[in-house]
Amino acid sequence: MVDQLSMSDFIVGCYYDENEKMWNVYKNSERGIHSVRLSTVSEREAFKKLYSMIMFIYENINSNKN
């Protein structure tokens, strides 16, 4: 999920918090338990972190198929 906070289960995403002037990268586990993994002023850093989280999940899913 990009550019907004979602409280749904099993979501990774990032959004810009206008009040704090920070990018937040987050992960929600089951029951929508929200965990901010990175807060930064750098949009580039936020998207690099989000990409690495997505790739980690992707690799784990694909490694379990074998």
Buried (B, 14 or more C-beta within 10 A) or exposed (E): BEEEBBEEEEBBBBBBEEEEEBBBBBBBEEEEEBEEBBEBEEEEEBBBBBEEBEEEEEEEEEEEEE
